[in-house]
């Protein structure tokens, strides 16, 4: 809980609480916990577990039986912090969806596969830098917050895990959807320079070069060298993709 930096007035969003071991740790540290659980049996069992183990805190818990990727609204006060052990195969889509859906989330601490953690926290110019890195950076400052070995889990997974911390900050000037479209195009052919990689997005290599130069970006460099602010600036001068 210390790593999550929770405050007594926080409303915590937890995704995939499972049997409730993390939930039981979150409840004493926050004002409320909203737990989103896709498995109906676990969603039904979680309130009983809390009532049995911490009856004094049972009224702080709300369980939402839903797929986190399909959530469109949550009951109760808006969450201020996301603390979750995210399923490895959907960790990035879930994180990005919740950050966009819930602007009140000003902090996140998530446990993900170590490789995913590295990608989320990677900076421009590094081998791990890519689409997850740029899109997460749109919402906030992302960093690695620790490593978690596989032996702490039961059953033991085949991969190591890592903690990722995100602190929200204002996004760069520009449109999110337009920026993300440029990011997707740039990394679809990440081995190519941006003039070639963005040709389809812009309409032609020449049009891509013109837009890149208008944004003050060298057309010969690759997408992995641009920050989220660079991508936002490029999207702003790019007009509608062809």
Long-range contacts (C-beta under 8 A, 24 or more apart in sequence): 1-25, 1-26, 1-29, 3-109, 3-145, 3-146, 3-163, 3-165, 4-29, 4-81, 4-83, 4-107, 4-109, 5-81, 5-107, 5-109, 6-30, 6-81, 6-83, 9-80, 10-80, 10-81, 11-76, 11-77, 11-78, 11-79, 11-80, 11-81, 12-79, 12-80, 12-81, 12-82, 12-83, 13-74, 13-79, 13-81, 13-82, 13-83, 13-84, 13-98, 13-102, 13-105, 14-82, 14-83, 14-84, 15-68, 15-82, 15-84, 15-86, 15-94, 15-98, 16-68, 16-84, 16-85, 16-86, 16-87, 17-42, 17-46, 17-63, 18-42, 18-85, 19-45, 19-46, 19-49, 20-45, 20-46, 20-49, 20-50, 22-83, 22-84, 22-85, 23-49, 23-50, 23-61, 24-49, 24-50, 24-53, 24-54, 26-83, 27-54, 27-57, 27-60, 27-61, 28-54, 28-57, 30-60, 30-81, 31-60, 31-77, 32-60, 32-61, 32-62, 32-76, 32-77, 33-60, 33-61, 33-62, 34-62, 34-63, 34-64, 34-74, 34-75, 34-76, 34-79, 35-61, 35-62, 35-63, 35-64, 36-64, 36-66, 36-68, 36-71, 36-74, 37-63, 37-64, 37-65, 37-66, 38-65, 38-66, 38-67, 38-68, 40-65, 68-94, 68-97, 68-98, 69-93, 69-94, 69-97, 71-97, 71-98, 71-101, 72-101, 74-102, 78-102, 78-104, 79-104, 79-105, 80-104, 80-105, 80-106, 80-107, 81-105, 81-106, 81-107, 81-108, 81-109, 82-107, 82-108, 82-109, 82-110, 83-108, 83-109, 83-110, 84-110, 84-111, 85-110, 85-111, 86-110, 86-111, 86-112, 88-112, 88-113, 88-116, 88-159, 91-116, 92-116, 92-119, 92-120, 92-132, 92-135, 92-136, 95-120, 95-136, 95-166, 96-135, 96-136, 96-139, 99-136, 99-139, 99-140, 99-166, 99-168, 100-139, 100-176, 105-168, 106-167, 106-168, 107-165, 107-166, 107-167, 107-168, 108-140, 108-164, 108-165, 108-166, 109-145, 109-163, 109-164, 109-165, 109-166, 110-163, 110-164, 110-166, 111-148, 111-161, 111-162, 111-163, 111-164, 112-161, 112-162, 112-164, 113-159, 113-160, 113-161, 113-162, 114-147, 114-159, 114-160, 114-161, 114-162, 115-159, 116-162, 116-164, 117-144, 117-161, 117-162, 117-163, 117-164, 118-144, 118-162, 120-164, 121-164, 124-224, 124-225, 124-226, 124-227, 125-224, 125-225, 126-224, 129-224, 130-187, 130-190, 130-224, 131-183, 131-184, 131-187, 134-183, 134-226, 134-227, 134-228, 134-231, 135-180, 135-183, 135-228, 136-166, 137-227, 137-228, 138-171, 138-172, 138-176, 138-179, 138-180, 138-228, 138-232, 139-166, 139-168, 139-169, 139-171, 140-166, 140-167, 140-168, 140-169, 141-166, 141-167, 141-169, 142-166, 171-232, 172-228, 172-229, 172-232, 172-233, 173-232, 173-233, 173-236, 174-232, 174-233, 174-235, 174-236, 175-235, 175-236, 178-235, 178-236, 178-238, 179-228, 179-231, 179-232, 179-235, 181-235, 181-241, 182-231, 182-234, 182-235, 182-238, 183-223, 183-231, 185-241, 186-222, 186-223, 186-226, 186-231, 187-223, 187-224, 190-222, 190-223, 190-224, 191-222, 192-222, 193-219, 193-220, 193-221, 193-222, 194-218, 194-219, 194-220, 194-221, 194-222, 194-223, 194-226, 195-219, 195-220, 197-222, 197-223, 200-242, 201-238, 201-241, 201-242, 202-238, 202-241, 202-242, 203-241, 203-242, 204-242, 207-242, 211-237, 211-238, 211-239
